[in-house]
Amino acid sequence: MRIDPAGWPFVLGGVAVALLSWLTGGPLFGALFGVLTLFFLFFFRDPERRHHADDSAVISPADGRVMVAGDPTGTPPPGTCRQITIFLSPLDVHVNRMPVSGRVTSVKYHPGRFLPAYRADAGDLNEYTEVTIDHDGLPVVVRQIVGILARRIVCRVREGDVVQAGARFGVMKFGSRMDVFLPAGSTIHTQVGAKVKGGVTAIATLPPRH
């Protein structure tokens, strides 16, 4: 199983602490920190994913449970009017994937608070990174939003990058949410409470270009 590069400092640090605890405190303490190291390996796992959707499909950017599927709950980015929000628990894969193919036109960091990610206002008030992708003239925006536990966003794309739907582009540590904003005319294929899989589940279809 591949481990996201952001996870290796946690994994190696956990191994070092587990060994030190074993030597200084005995097997019990070593085992406790060993379990923590196993959790880091589990949390930062990065499985291979494939999808078979066509080019107009919007692919889920993360594993998790759908919280919003319809009208925006806050202030949507310009050019968008539909929102899909996915909540990631600490047990979900936290590697983030591109929802559509296209060219990255903007990457913005927004400082903010650390409210619980499931709150409706967390999408506007919490710290987040916002990535805008131009898909054949249609804007699609994805936000990596922190929560109480997630205090670190890793975003590995830059303005001007050409990306593919389902491709890895970042990770969040440790429990968070992702918002996807779509243009008018998009058809949503998921619903509140549904479980989705990053890089696999088609959550919407973009409108045809005229």
Backbone as JSON, one array per atom type, in Angstrom:
{
  "sequence": "MRIDPAGWPFVLGGVAVALLSWLTGGPLFGALFGVLTLFFLFFFRDPERRHHADDSAVISPADGRVMVAGDPTGTPPPGTCRQITIFLSPLDVHVNRMPVSGRVTSVKYHPGRFLPAYRADAGDLNEYTEVTIDHDGLPVVVRQIVGILARRIVCRVREGDVVQAGARFGVMKFGSRMDVFLPAGSTIHTQVGAKVKGGVTAIATLPPRH",
  "N": [[0.83, -1.2, 0.0], [0.62, 2.15, -0.93], [1.93, 5.04, 0.74], [1.05, 8.32, 1.51], [3.35, 10.98, 0.88], [3.28, 13.01, 2.84], [2.74, 11.69, 5.14], [4.95, 10.28, 6.06], [6.77, 11.6, 7.93], [5.23, 11.44, 10.28], [4.89, 8.68, 10.58], [7.55, 7.68, 10.75], [8.42, 9.16, 12.95], [6.69, 8.11, 14.86], [7.61, 5.47, 14.98], [10.19, 5.88, 16.03], [9.59, 6.98, 18.55], [8.15, 4.86, 19.65], [10.14, 2.87, 19.82], [11.94, 4.11, 21.58], [10.3, 4.38, 23.82], [9.85, 1.72, 24.4], [12.41, 0.93, 25.19], [12.89, 2.57, 27.41], [10.58, 2.61, 28.98], [9.43, 0.13, 28.91], [7.76, -2.82, 27.49], [4.95, -2.36, 27.36], [4.54, 0.45, 27.09], [5.95, 0.81, 24.74], [4.39, -0.72, 22.99], [2.01, 0.74, 22.99], [2.69, 3.15, 21.69], [3.43, 1.98, 19.37], [0.99, 1.16, 18.32], [-0.07, 3.66, 17.75], [1.64, 4.38, 15.68], [0.86, 2.53, 13.75], [-1.69, 3.51, 13.28], [-1.07, 5.93, 12.0], [0.04, 4.92, 9.63], [-2.24, 3.73, 8.58], [-3.94, 5.97, 8.34], [-2.66, 7.65, 6.46], [-2.72, 6.14, 4.19], [-2.7, 5.42, 0.69], [-4.42, 4.35, -1.64], [-4.48, 2.88, -4.95], [-6.56, 4.19, -7.46], [-9.19, 4.02, -9.88], [-11.32, 5.29, -12.42], [-14.19, 5.05, -14.6], [-15.69, 6.88, -15.87], [-17.16, 9.27, -18.19], [-15.92, 12.25, -19.92], [-17.44, 14.42, -19.1], [-18.19, 13.93, -16.55], [-18.18, 14.51, -13.0], [-15.91, 13.68, -10.64], [-15.72, 12.21, -7.42], [-13.8, 14.01, -5.06], [-12.8, 12.96, -2.75], [-12.84, 10.38, -0.19], [-15.7, 9.68, 1.81], [-18.67, 10.95, 3.49], [-21.61, 12.31, 2.09], [-22.65, 15.58, 2.76], [-23.91, 17.83, 1.77], [-25.85, 18.36, -1.12], [-26.7, 20.02, -3.57], [-28.19, 23.18, -3.49], [-25.96, 25.9, -2.62], [-24.66, 26.22, 0.7], [-23.43, 28.35, 1.76], [-21.44, 31.03, 0.69], [-21.01, 30.79, -2.65], [-18.27, 30.31, -4.99], [-17.49, 32.64, -7.69], [-19.37, 32.13, -10.7], [-20.36, 29.67, -10.12], [-23.04, 27.6, -8.81], [-23.99, 25.36, -7.64], [-23.54, 22.87, -5.14], [-21.56, 20.33, -3.65], [-20.83, 18.69, -0.74], [-18.46, 16.9, 1.13], [-17.87, 15.01, 3.93], [-15.06, 13.99, 5.75], [-14.18, 11.43, 7.81], [-11.86, 10.5, 10.48], [-11.24, 7.9, 9.76], [-11.43, 7.65, 7.06], [-9.87, 7.58, 3.77], [-7.55, 10.13, 3.24], [-6.33, 11.33, 1.11], [-6.54, 13.64, -1.51], [-8.32, 14.15, -4.57], [-8.53, 15.18, -8.02], [-11.57, 16.59, -9.22], [-12.35, 16.98, -11.87], [-11.06, 17.04, -15.25], [-8.75, 19.39, -16.72], [-7.51, 22.8, -16.78], [-5.71, 24.34, -14.21], [-6.74, 27.32, -12.93], [-6.61, 28.93, -10.74], [-5.26, 29.02, -7.46], [-5.93, 29.41, -4.2], [-5.26, 30.39, -0.88], [-7.09, 30.51, 2.1], [-7.17, 32.0, 5.12], [-8.5, 31.1, 8.34], [-10.9, 29.91, 10.77], [-11.2, 27.05, 13.05], [-13.54, 25.46, 13.15], [-15.93, 22.78, 13.83], [-15.99, 20.54, 11.11], [-18.39, 19.64, 10.09], [-20.26, 21.62, 10.43], [-22.48, 23.95, 8.89], [-21.6, 26.56, 8.35], [-18.88, 26.28, 8.34], [-17.66, 26.01, 5.89], [-17.3, 28.58, 4.89], [-16.08, 29.98, 7.0], [-13.93, 28.55, 8.08], [-10.39, 27.71, 7.81], [-9.13, 27.25, 4.54], [-8.09, 25.81, 1.37], [-8.53, 26.79, -1.91], [-9.16, 25.57, -5.1], [-9.43, 26.28, -8.47], [-10.62, 24.94, -11.44], [-10.52, 25.04, -14.92], [-12.66, 23.62, -17.06], [-12.95, 23.0, -20.18], [-13.97, 25.61, -20.52], [-15.82, 25.71, -18.48], [-16.18, 26.5, -15.09], [-14.97, 24.73, -12.3], [-14.83, 24.3, -8.9], [-12.9, 23.33, -6.14], [-12.66, 22.87, -2.69], [-10.41, 22.42, -0.05], [-11.04, 21.93, 3.17], [-10.38, 22.68, 6.52], [-10.94, 21.15, 9.78], [-11.78, 20.57, 13.24], [-9.81, 18.72, 13.96], [-8.23, 18.63, 11.69], [-5.5, 20.4, 10.88], [-3.76, 21.08, 8.96], [-3.2, 21.61, 5.63], [-2.32, 20.14, 2.6], [-1.54, 21.06, -0.55], [-0.84, 20.33, -3.83], [-0.88, 21.4, -6.37], [-0.49, 23.97, -8.87], [-1.24, 27.22, -10.21], [-1.97, 27.13, -13.62], [-1.28, 24.49, -14.05], [-1.99, 21.47, -15.81], [-4.48, 19.14, -15.33], [-5.81, 15.86, -14.52], [-8.94, 14.2, -14.23], [-9.55, 12.57, -11.18], [-6.9, 12.4, -10.49], [-4.3, 12.56, -8.03], [-3.95, 15.32, -5.79], [-3.44, 16.42, -3.32], [-3.56, 16.39, 0.33], [-5.18, 16.09, 3.53], [-4.81, 16.68, 7.01], [-6.17, 16.02, 10.05], [-8.89, 14.73, 9.46], [-11.68, 16.2, 8.11], [-13.2, 18.26, 5.55], [-14.5, 18.41, 2.17], [-15.48, 20.67, -0.3], [-17.23, 20.89, -3.32], [-17.86, 22.97, -6.0], [-20.11, 23.7, -8.57], [-20.99, 24.68, -11.97], [-24.01, 26.35, -13.2], [-26.68, 24.3, -14.38], [-25.49, 21.87, -14.04], [-25.82, 18.41, -13.26], [-26.59, 16.68, -10.4], [-25.6, 13.61, -8.99], [-25.62, 12.35, -6.58], [-26.58, 12.09, -3.09], [-27.58, 13.52, 0.09], [-26.07, 11.94, 2.82], [-25.08, 9.81, 1.4], [-22.4, 7.51, 0.76], [-19.26, 8.1, -0.6], [-16.52, 7.56, -2.89], [-13.27, 8.59, -3.26], [-11.86, 9.55, -6.35], [-13.22, 7.64, -7.74], [-16.14, 7.49, -7.55], [-18.72, 8.86, -9.48], [-20.08, 11.91, -9.01], [-21.54, 13.92, -10.14], [-22.7, 15.49, -13.2], [-21.42, 17.61, -15.66], [-22.85, 20.47, -17.39], [-23.72, 20.41, -20.92], [-21.63, 22.01, -23.37], [-22.45, 24.83, -25.31]],
  "CA": [[0.0, 0.0, 0.0], [1.36, 3.4, -0.98], [1.7, 6.0, 1.81], [1.27, 9.68, 1.03], [4.61, 11.52, 1.42], [3.06, 13.84, 4.03], [2.58, 10.83, 6.3], [6.17, 9.63, 6.53], [7.3, 12.15, 9.2], [4.45, 10.92, 11.4], [5.17, 7.25, 10.72], [8.92, 7.5, 11.25], [8.45, 9.69, 14.31], [6.02, 7.14, 15.72], [8.51, 4.33, 15.17], [11.26, 6.3, 16.93], [9.04, 7.13, 19.9], [7.81, 3.52, 20.12], [11.38, 2.19, 20.22], [12.46, 4.77, 22.78], [9.4, 4.04, 24.92], [10.1, 0.31, 24.72], [13.69, 0.82, 25.9], [12.89, 3.3, 28.68], [9.39, 2.38, 29.79], [9.01, -1.25, 28.86], [6.98, -3.27, 26.34], [3.61, -1.78, 27.31], [4.62, 1.78, 26.5], [6.36, 0.64, 23.35], [3.24, -1.21, 22.23], [1.04, 1.82, 22.85], [3.14, 4.03, 20.62], [3.4, 1.18, 18.15], [-0.38, 1.25, 17.81], [-0.18, 4.99, 17.15], [2.34, 4.33, 14.39], [-0.02, 1.8, 12.82], [-2.77, 4.42, 12.9], [-0.55, 6.85, 11.0], [0.12, 4.17, 8.37], [-3.62, 3.56, 8.1], [-4.52, 7.26, 8.0], [-2.02, 8.21, 5.27], [-2.73, 5.18, 3.08], [-3.02, 6.05, -0.59], [-4.68, 3.26, -2.58], [-4.66, 3.2, -6.36], [-7.97, 4.35, -7.81], [-9.49, 4.18, -11.29], [-12.73, 5.5, -12.73], [-14.51, 4.77, -16.01], [-16.69, 7.87, -16.26], [-16.78, 10.06, -19.36], [-15.23, 13.51, -19.64], [-18.34, 15.39, -18.49], [-18.48, 13.52, -15.18], [-17.45, 15.09, -11.87], [-15.49, 12.56, -9.8], [-15.57, 12.59, -6.01], [-12.42, 14.34, -4.74], [-12.38, 12.37, -1.48], [-13.69, 9.4, 0.47], [-16.44, 10.28, 2.91], [-20.13, 10.95, 3.44], [-22.13, 13.55, 1.52], [-23.38, 16.44, 3.69], [-24.69, 18.78, 0.97], [-25.95, 17.99, -2.53], [-27.72, 20.9, -4.13], [-27.9, 24.61, -3.39], [-24.87, 26.22, -1.7], [-25.02, 26.56, 2.09], [-22.75, 29.58, 2.1], [-21.17, 31.89, -0.45], [-20.29, 30.03, -3.67], [-17.33, 31.08, -5.82], [-18.1, 33.18, -8.92], [-19.59, 31.22, -11.82], [-20.9, 28.38, -9.65], [-24.28, 27.74, -8.05], [-24.35, 24.05, -7.1], [-22.51, 22.48, -4.16], [-21.51, 19.0, -3.05], [-19.91, 18.69, 0.39], [-18.11, 15.56, 1.6], [-17.21, 15.0, 5.24], [-14.1, 12.91, 5.91], [-13.89, 11.03, 9.18], [-10.47, 10.07, 10.61], [-11.05, 6.56, 9.21], [-11.46, 7.7, 5.6], [-8.66, 7.95, 3.05], [-7.5, 11.58, 3.22], [-5.71, 11.83, -0.11], [-7.53, 14.37, -2.31], [-8.19, 13.91, -6.01], [-9.18, 16.17, -8.87], [-12.91, 16.18, -9.64], [-12.48, 17.06, -13.33], [-9.85, 17.36, -16.0], [-8.71, 20.77, -17.19], [-6.35, 23.62, -16.42], [-5.88, 25.05, -12.95], [-6.69, 28.76, -13.17], [-6.4, 29.66, -9.5], [-5.06, 28.31, -6.19], [-5.97, 30.44, -3.17], [-5.31, 29.99, 0.53], [-7.97, 31.38, 2.87], [-7.02, 31.77, 6.56], [-9.78, 31.09, 9.03], [-11.07, 29.27, 12.06], [-11.13, 25.59, 13.07], [-14.84, 24.97, 13.61], [-16.22, 21.42, 13.37], [-16.16, 20.56, 9.66], [-19.77, 19.32, 9.7], [-21.1, 22.81, 10.53], [-22.77, 24.55, 7.59], [-20.81, 27.77, 8.14], [-17.45, 25.98, 8.32], [-17.15, 26.18, 4.53], [-16.91, 29.97, 4.69], [-15.34, 30.54, 8.12], [-12.71, 27.8, 8.41], [-9.24, 27.77, 6.92], [-9.25, 26.34, 3.4], [-7.42, 26.08, 0.11], [-9.52, 26.73, -2.99], [-8.56, 25.33, -6.41], [-10.39, 26.44, -9.57], [-10.22, 24.24, -12.67], [-11.27, 25.36, -16.13], [-12.94, 22.4, -17.83], [-13.55, 23.41, -21.45], [-14.72, 26.84, -20.35], [-16.7, 25.61, -17.32], [-15.41, 26.54, -13.84], [-15.25, 23.78, -11.21], [-14.02, 24.73, -7.75], [-12.82, 22.36, -5.04], [-12.06, 23.44, -1.49], [-9.91, 21.59, 1.04], [-11.44, 22.7, 4.34], [-9.95, 22.07, 7.78], [-11.92, 21.02, 10.86], [-11.16, 20.65, 14.56], [-8.6, 17.9, 13.98], [-7.39, 18.92, 10.53], [-4.84, 21.69, 11.05], [-2.71, 21.19, 7.95], [-3.63, 21.3, 4.27], [-1.26, 20.0, 1.61], [-2.05, 21.21, -1.92], [0.35, 20.15, -4.67], [-1.05, 21.93, -7.73], [-0.26, 25.39, -9.03], [-1.93, 27.85, -11.33], [-1.4, 26.77, -14.92], [-1.12, 23.03, -14.2], [-3.02, 20.69, -16.51], [-4.78, 18.03, -14.42], [-6.74, 14.83, -14.98], [-9.94, 13.79, -13.24], [-9.13, 11.42, -10.38], [-5.47, 12.47, -10.15], [-3.99, 13.06, -6.7], [-3.42, 16.68, -5.77], [-3.15, 16.88, -1.98], [-4.0, 15.58, 1.47], [-5.5, 16.88, 4.72], [-4.51, 16.02, 8.27], [-6.59, 14.65, 10.28], [-10.34, 14.78, 9.58], [-11.92, 17.46, 7.45], [-14.28, 18.17, 4.55], [-14.22, 18.97, 0.86], [-16.61, 21.24, -1.01], [-17.1, 21.02, -4.77], [-18.84, 23.92, -6.53], [-20.33, 23.42, -9.98], [-21.75, 25.72, -12.68], [-25.44, 26.14, -13.44], [-26.98, 23.26, -15.36], [-24.88, 20.59, -13.65], [-26.74, 17.42, -12.7], [-25.99, 15.99, -9.25], [-25.96, 12.19, -8.97], [-25.5, 11.81, -5.23], [-27.54, 12.68, -2.16], [-27.12, 13.65, 1.46], [-25.95, 10.66, 3.51], [-24.44, 8.79, 0.57], [-20.98, 7.28, 0.93], [-18.59, 8.24, -1.89], [-15.14, 7.1, -2.92], [-12.44, 9.51, -4.01], [-11.24, 9.04, -7.57], [-14.02, 6.56, -8.32], [-17.57, 7.76, -7.63], [-19.19, 10.01, -10.26], [-21.05, 12.58, -8.16], [-22.32, 14.89, -10.92], [-22.37, 15.64, -14.62], [-21.39, 19.01, -16.07], [-23.76, 20.74, -18.51], [-23.05, 20.44, -22.23], [-21.25, 23.33, -23.89], [-23.21, 25.21, -26.52]],
  "C": [[0.87, 1.26, 0.0], [0.96, 4.29, 0.2], [1.96, 7.39, 1.26], [2.54, 10.25, 1.66], [4.43, 12.35, 2.69], [2.97, 13.0, 5.29], [3.88, 10.28, 6.87], [6.79, 10.27, 7.76], [6.55, 11.63, 10.42], [4.78, 9.45, 11.66], [6.55, 7.03, 11.32], [9.08, 8.04, 12.66], [7.8, 8.74, 15.29], [6.89, 5.92, 16.01], [9.61, 4.69, 16.16], [10.76, 6.4, 18.37], [8.69, 5.76, 20.48], [9.06, 2.77, 20.6], [11.95, 2.79, 21.5], [11.61, 4.41, 24.0], [9.61, 2.59, 25.36], [11.36, 0.18, 25.58], [13.64, 1.46, 27.28], [11.71, 2.97, 29.58], [8.88, 0.96, 29.8], [8.09, -1.56, 27.69], [5.6, -2.62, 26.23], [3.61, -0.41, 26.66], [5.03, 1.71, 25.03], [5.2, 0.19, 22.47], [2.21, -0.11, 21.99], [1.43, 2.76, 21.72], [3.25, 3.29, 19.29], [2.03, 1.2, 17.5], [-0.61, 2.6, 17.14], [0.5, 5.04, 15.78], [1.51, 3.61, 13.35], [-1.18, 2.67, 12.37], [-2.3, 5.4, 11.84], [-0.42, 6.16, 9.64], [-1.26, 4.01, 7.75], [-4.17, 4.89, 7.6], [-3.97, 7.79, 6.68], [-1.95, 7.21, 4.11], [-3.23, 5.86, 1.81], [-3.24, 4.97, -1.65], [-4.79, 3.75, -4.02], [-6.16, 3.24, -6.67], [-8.1, 4.55, -9.32], [-10.98, 4.47, -11.44], [-12.94, 5.29, -14.23], [-15.58, 5.73, -16.52], [-16.21, 8.67, -17.48], [-16.29, 11.44, -18.93], [-16.12, 14.55, -18.97], [-18.66, 15.07, -17.03], [-17.62, 14.29, -14.18], [-17.17, 13.95, -10.89], [-15.31, 13.03, -8.37], [-14.09, 12.86, -5.7], [-11.9, 13.67, -3.47], [-13.32, 11.25, -1.07], [-14.48, 10.12, 1.57], [-17.94, 10.17, 2.7], [-20.62, 12.32, 2.99], [-22.97, 14.3, 2.56], [-24.32, 17.39, 2.97], [-24.69, 18.29, -0.46], [-27.05, 18.82, -3.17], [-27.31, 22.36, -4.07], [-26.78, 24.87, -2.38], [-25.39, 26.6, -0.31], [-24.36, 27.85, 2.54], [-22.6, 30.45, 0.87], [-20.39, 31.11, -1.51], [-19.31, 30.9, -4.43], [-18.03, 31.59, -7.08], [-18.22, 32.13, -10.01], [-20.13, 29.87, -11.43], [-22.17, 28.62, -8.84], [-24.79, 26.4, -7.52], [-23.21, 23.59, -6.21], [-22.68, 21.03, -3.74], [-20.44, 19.04, -1.96], [-19.72, 17.28, 0.9], [-17.37, 15.69, 2.92], [-16.33, 13.77, 5.35], [-13.9, 12.63, 7.39], [-12.42, 10.62, 9.27], [-10.19, 8.69, 10.02], [-11.04, 6.54, 7.69], [-10.07, 7.96, 5.03], [-8.66, 9.47, 2.89], [-6.72, 12.16, 2.05], [-6.8, 12.44, -0.98], [-7.24, 14.21, -3.79], [-8.99, 14.94, -6.81], [-10.56, 15.7, -9.31], [-13.12, 16.17, -11.15], [-11.1, 17.26, -13.95], [-9.9, 18.83, -16.43], [-7.44, 21.48, -16.78], [-6.65, 24.37, -15.13], [-5.7, 26.55, -13.21], [-6.42, 29.57, -11.9], [-6.19, 28.7, -8.34], [-4.95, 29.37, -5.11], [-6.04, 29.82, -1.78], [-6.15, 31.01, 1.29], [-7.78, 31.09, 4.35], [-8.38, 31.81, 7.24], [-9.74, 30.34, 10.34], [-10.96, 27.75, 11.93], [-12.41, 25.03, 13.7], [-15.02, 23.52, 13.18], [-16.6, 21.42, 11.9], [-17.59, 20.28, 9.22], [-20.71, 20.52, 9.82], [-21.28, 23.46, 9.16], [-21.89, 25.76, 7.31], [-19.31, 27.52, 8.11], [-16.85, 26.19, 6.94], [-16.69, 27.59, 4.23], [-15.94, 30.48, 5.76], [-14.02, 29.83, 8.41], [-11.59, 28.08, 7.41], [-9.45, 26.8, 5.76], [-8.32, 26.76, 2.26], [-8.42, 25.85, -1.01], [-8.8, 26.61, -4.33], [-9.66, 25.44, -7.46], [-9.82, 25.78, -10.82], [-11.12, 24.67, -13.81], [-11.42, 24.08, -16.95], [-13.69, 22.8, -19.1], [-14.45, 24.63, -21.29], [-15.67, 26.84, -19.16], [-15.87, 25.62, -16.04], [-15.9, 25.48, -12.85], [-14.28, 24.12, -10.08], [-14.06, 23.65, -6.67], [-12.08, 23.01, -3.87], [-11.64, 22.34, -0.52], [-10.13, 22.38, 2.32], [-11.03, 21.97, 5.61], [-11.13, 21.95, 8.73], [-11.22, 21.2, 12.19], [-9.82, 19.91, 14.56], [-7.66, 18.23, 12.82], [-6.8, 20.31, 10.65], [-3.77, 21.91, 9.98], [-3.25, 20.73, 6.62], [-2.4, 21.2, 3.38], [-1.92, 20.07, 0.24], [-0.85, 21.23, -2.86], [0.14, 20.6, -6.11], [-0.83, 23.43, -7.7], [-1.05, 25.92, -10.21], [-1.2, 27.55, -12.63], [-1.21, 25.28, -15.13], [-2.29, 22.44, -14.99], [-3.24, 19.41, -15.72], [-5.79, 17.07, -15.06], [-7.71, 14.48, -13.86], [-9.49, 12.54, -12.5], [-7.68, 11.45, -9.97], [-5.3, 13.05, -8.74], [-3.52, 14.51, -6.78], [-3.13, 17.19, -4.36], [-3.65, 15.94, -0.92], [-4.31, 16.54, 2.62], [-5.28, 16.04, 5.96], [-5.34, 16.67, 9.39], [-8.1, 14.59, 10.39], [-10.8, 16.13, 9.1], [-13.11, 17.33, 6.5], [-13.8, 18.77, 3.24], [-15.52, 19.46, 0.26], [-16.28, 21.31, -2.49], [-18.22, 21.93, -5.25], [-18.89, 23.78, -8.04], [-21.14, 24.52, -10.65], [-23.22, 25.35, -12.84], [-25.64, 25.1, -14.53], [-26.34, 21.93, -15.06], [-25.94, 19.69, -13.01], [-26.03, 16.65, -11.6], [-26.52, 14.56, -9.17], [-25.82, 11.55, -7.59], [-26.52, 12.5, -4.34], [-26.95, 12.71, -0.76], [-27.15, 12.29, 2.15], [-25.27, 9.58, 2.72], [-22.95, 8.71, 0.87], [-20.32, 7.31, -0.45], [-17.12, 7.86, -1.75], [-14.32, 8.01, -3.83], [-11.78, 8.87, -5.21], [-12.04, 7.98, -8.27], [-15.46, 6.97, -8.58], [-17.85, 9.01, -8.47], [-20.31, 10.68, -9.49], [-21.92, 13.59, -8.92], [-21.91, 14.81, -12.38], [-22.43, 17.11, -14.96], [-22.34, 19.24, -17.24], [-23.02, 20.73, -19.84], [-22.71, 21.86, -22.63], [-22.01, 23.6, -25.17], [-22.32, 25.97, -27.48]]
}
